[in-house]
Amino acid sequence: MEKIVIIGAGVAGVNAATKLVDKGYPGDHITIIDMGNDPYKRKPEEVMTGFLGAGGWSDGKLTYHTAIGGHMSKYCGEEKAMELFNEVITNFKRFHPKPEEVQCSNPEAEPDFIKPYFGLRLFPVWHVGTDYLHEIGKNWYDYLCDKGVNFIWNHKVEQLNFTDQLAFYAHNHPESKGIRAIAYDRLIFGVGKSGIDFGKQLAEKYSFPTEPKPVQIGVRFEAPQKHFQKLIDVSYDFKLYRKFDDEGVSLRSFCTNNNAAFVAVEETYGNHSYNGHAKKDEAYRNNMTNFGILMEIQGIDKPFDWSRELVSKVQENSTGLYYSPSRPPSQTSEGDNVSATSITSKQMDEVVKPAFHGYFKYIEDFIEDMKKVFPTLQHDWGIYIPEVKYLSPEPLVDYDTLALADFNNVHFVGDALSARGITVSGAQGTYVAEYIIHCHDEELFGHLEEGNYIGGLTMPKEKNKYWKSL
Ligand SMILES: Cc1cc2nc3c(=O)[nH]c(=O)nc-3n(C[C@H](O)[C@H](O)[C@H](O)COP(=O)(O)OP(=O)(O)OC[C@H]3O[C@@H](n4cnc5c(N)ncnc54)[C@H](O)[C@@H]3O)c2cc1C
């Protein structure tokens, strides 16, 4: 049986490990290395690292549509993608202390009042809630530990040698010295957004061919929920969108949080950008709504460098910016002020608009049109600048295995590949795990007669048709 090393205990890595052990793969052959903490030790400020990764401290909105949250169907087709999404959602419910509280919003028709200014993307979304995610994380972690999966916490993988099949990792503590190596037969690379630099370094070191990517940048918009209630009643995580095909720009509202909604700071490359999350517990209710207004801009040369430069220009006092015609910045769920430097409209003109290279006008228009659609809004809003989705240079992978062309035992999954959300990241991890199980079909199932059981599994009828049997 192969020794599998998973880098990143994020949504992708955890779903991969779960699928493997669920299907009888021995847990003691799986090692997960993460630079963050286990779910019992993870602190609220550790937004991006630790068990379930960014997904573990997110808003826990599980989208169920192939057009949302990154790419899955391009690898495996629509039907398989939906099946995998379903499996990820089922895992979140399976480890949920109160699965009956997971709610689904499934809008069926675009409401007339948003036309003609916006379109509304319609898709089902399950809402788990940040506070439950922590409990889910603990239950899920206990399950994997019980199955024998090895975890190495607080260690960062610093280098990979694909030729010798070695991962080199070191303790996070600044004074700790010494680097350790772990050998693998198969590697799952699921470092998420917090490991984007590492992915980029590897792409350069091994000259991976990559797929071209657009820029995704904008702001996190925040306002009292009452202004948007009419739309929230139709769709909890509403996705307003508009497209300017001739200019290569499209905009969408992204990751809407309501009821107990908080703006979250993300730190990438030493700069601050913004995101949001919502708590489920009524005790946290602040009756606010926040969402990203994200632009996707095609045709930018070196989109990654362009985005990074923009983000670095909209920082002041070592944090991002906040602008509002009327409101002070709000507080985090822990009662601290959201880290942001407040700026005036003059600074908007002098700093923000030039940094956005003229593209900020699309965001201004979006806000202006929201005021028409939601007339009570007027000046009662604020924006945290910037919100950014660094789409890592996507390595070209084999679509059946998500493995690199030159190293077929190295699989890229989650945000490190082409995902941008929980369900797609988990689905990519699960997809790779299915492939690995297929490779071990003989070892896992070969000695069994049809109808025999191993670890709760039935011997598949046609071993080669593994997609059907798993
Ligand atoms: C505040 C916030 C809210 C969000 N809300 C939602 C939402 O509601 N719905 C949704 O679908 N998506 C949401 N997202 C996005 C979603 O969380 C991610 O798309 C998803 O978690 C990606 O999964 P992943 O496994 O690829 O990476 P992650 O879940 O980010 O996990 C990556 C893991 O790798 C570890 N790691 C990174 N580099 C190394 C290294 N070198 N060595 C060791 N370990 C390493 C990190 O510690 C981390 O634990 C949100 C993100 C944020 C930040």
PDBQT file of the ligand as one rigid body, heavy atoms in Angstrom, charges set to zero:
ROOT
HETATM    1  C1  LIG A 501     -13.003  34.198   5.727  1.00  0.00    +0.000 C 
HETATM    2  C2  LIG A 501     -13.315  33.225   4.618  1.00  0.00    +0.000 A 
HETATM    3  C3  LIG A 501     -14.648  32.873   4.370  1.00  0.00    +0.000 A 
HETATM    4  C4  LIG A 501     -14.941  31.954   3.359  1.00  0.00    +0.000 A 
HETATM    5  N1  LIG A 501     -16.241  31.564   3.193  1.00  0.00    +0.000 NA
HETATM    6  C5  LIG A 501     -16.541  30.608   2.300  1.00  0.00    +0.000 A 
HETATM    7  C6  LIG A 501     -17.855  30.108   2.187  1.00  0.00    +0.000 A 
HETATM    8  O1  LIG A 501     -18.749  30.495   2.936  1.00  0.00    +0.000 OA
HETATM    9  N2  LIG A 501     -18.125  29.169   1.230  1.00  0.00    +0.000 N 
HETATM   10  C7  LIG A 501     -17.145  28.688   0.398  1.00  0.00    +0.000 A 
HETATM   11  O2  LIG A 501     -17.450  27.825  -0.434  1.00  0.00    +0.000 OA
HETATM   12  N3  LIG A 501     -15.875  29.119   0.493  1.00  0.00    +0.000 NA
HETATM   13  C8  LIG A 501     -15.542  30.056   1.435  1.00  0.00    +0.000 A 
HETATM   14  N4  LIG A 501     -14.243  30.475   1.555  1.00  0.00    +0.000 N 
HETATM   15  C9  LIG A 501     -13.225  29.865   0.682  1.00  0.00    +0.000 C 
HETATM   16  C10 LIG A 501     -12.916  28.441   1.165  1.00  0.00    +0.000 C 
HETATM   17  O3  LIG A 501     -12.666  28.469   2.536  1.00  0.00    +0.000 OA
HETATM   18  C11 LIG A 501     -11.725  27.887   0.391  1.00  0.00    +0.000 C 
HETATM   19  O4  LIG A 501     -12.048  27.910  -0.986  1.00  0.00    +0.000 OA
HETATM   20  C12 LIG A 501     -11.416  26.456   0.802  1.00  0.00    +0.000 C 
HETATM   21  O5  LIG A 501     -11.175  26.364   2.188  1.00  0.00    +0.000 OA
HETATM   22  C13 LIG A 501     -10.199  25.959   0.042  1.00  0.00    +0.000 C 
HETATM   23  O6  LIG A 501      -9.894  24.680   0.465  1.00  0.00    +0.000 OA
HETATM   24  P1  LIG A 501      -8.395  24.127   0.333  1.00  0.00    +0.000 P 
HETATM   25  O7  LIG A 501      -8.358  22.807   0.982  1.00  0.00    +0.000 OA
HETATM   26  O8  LIG A 501      -7.928  24.260  -1.060  1.00  0.00    +0.000 OA
HETATM   27  O9  LIG A 501      -7.520  25.161   1.161  1.00  0.00    +0.000 OA
HETATM   28  P2  LIG A 501      -7.675  25.622   2.704  1.00  0.00    +0.000 P 
HETATM   29  O10 LIG A 501      -8.983  25.188   3.236  1.00  0.00    +0.000 OA
HETATM   30  O11 LIG A 501      -7.313  27.024   2.710  1.00  0.00    +0.000 OA
HETATM   31  O12 LIG A 501      -6.550  24.761   3.425  1.00  0.00    +0.000 OA
HETATM   32  C14 LIG A 501      -5.193  24.854   3.111  1.00  0.00    +0.000 C 
HETATM   33  C15 LIG A 501      -4.391  24.347   4.303  1.00  0.00    +0.000 C 
HETATM   34  O13 LIG A 501      -3.032  24.206   3.894  1.00  0.00    +0.000 OA
HETATM   35  C16 LIG A 501      -2.190  24.610   4.955  1.00  0.00    +0.000 C 
HETATM   36  N5  LIG A 501      -0.918  25.018   4.367  1.00  0.00    +0.000 N 
HETATM   37  C17 LIG A 501      -0.697  25.990   3.439  1.00  0.00    +0.000 A 
HETATM   38  N6  LIG A 501       0.605  26.009   3.088  1.00  0.00    +0.000 NA
HETATM   39  C18 LIG A 501       1.205  25.027   3.801  1.00  0.00    +0.000 A 
HETATM   40  C19 LIG A 501       2.544  24.559   3.874  1.00  0.00    +0.000 A 
HETATM   41  N7  LIG A 501       3.517  25.055   3.118  1.00  0.00    +0.000 N 
HETATM   42  N8  LIG A 501       2.832  23.559   4.748  1.00  0.00    +0.000 NA
HETATM   43  C20 LIG A 501       1.854  23.020   5.534  1.00  0.00    +0.000 A 
HETATM   44  N9  LIG A 501       0.562  23.422   5.492  1.00  0.00    +0.000 NA
HETATM   45  C21 LIG A 501       0.242  24.406   4.630  1.00  0.00    +0.000 A 
HETATM   46  C22 LIG A 501      -2.946  25.750   5.639  1.00  0.00    +0.000 C 
HETATM   47  O14 LIG A 501      -2.549  25.834   6.989  1.00  0.00    +0.000 OA
HETATM   48  C23 LIG A 501      -4.410  25.315   5.483  1.00  0.00    +0.000 C 
HETATM   49  O15 LIG A 501      -4.879  24.642   6.637  1.00  0.00    +0.000 OA
HETATM   50  C24 LIG A 501     -13.906  31.402   2.550  1.00  0.00    +0.000 A 
HETATM   51  C25 LIG A 501     -12.569  31.770   2.778  1.00  0.00    +0.000 A 
HETATM   52  C26 LIG A 501     -12.264  32.664   3.805  1.00  0.00    +0.000 A 
HETATM   53  C27 LIG A 501     -10.831  33.030   4.043  1.00  0.00    +0.000 C 
ENDROOT
TORSDOF 0
